[in-house]
Amino acid sequence: MDALRAGVQSIYAKLGCAAPGDAALLGERGVTETNLSQHLGIVEQRTNEILQVYAAAQAAARVEAEGGGGGSSSLAVVTSILGKGPQHPAGRNAIWVQPPRVDSDGSDASEEGE
C-alpha cells in the first residue's frame, strides 16, 4: 500500500495537480488510504485537461497544415477525446429489478435445498 501511495503522490505532483484549495479538501498529510480516491480523481481530471489541450493543439496544427481555418473540427476532436457519454438521455430507460421471492418464514426459495 505504501508503494501505491508513493506512486499516486508522485503522479499528483508531476501533473501539477496541487491547487491552493486542495489542502482543505485532502488534508495536509499527503496521500493516505482515506483520501486516495480523491487524489486519483484529481489526477484523472488533470489528465483529461492535458489530453484536451493536446488534442486541440494537434487539431490546430492539422488545420494549419491543410491551410484552413476551421475551428469546428478542432472542437470535434476535443469533444471526442472524452468519449460519447450515455446513449440515451437520463430517465428514458426504465430500470426494473425483480427481487428474490421470500417465504413467510423469512428465507428465500433458493435456501430450501440446503
Secondary structure, 3 states (H helix, E strand, C coil): CHHHHHHHHHHHHHCCCCCCCHHHHHCCCCCCCCCHHHHHHHHHHHHHHHHHHHHHHHHHHHHHHHCCCCHHHHHHHHHHCCCCCCCCCCCCCCCCCCCCCECCCCCEHHHCCC
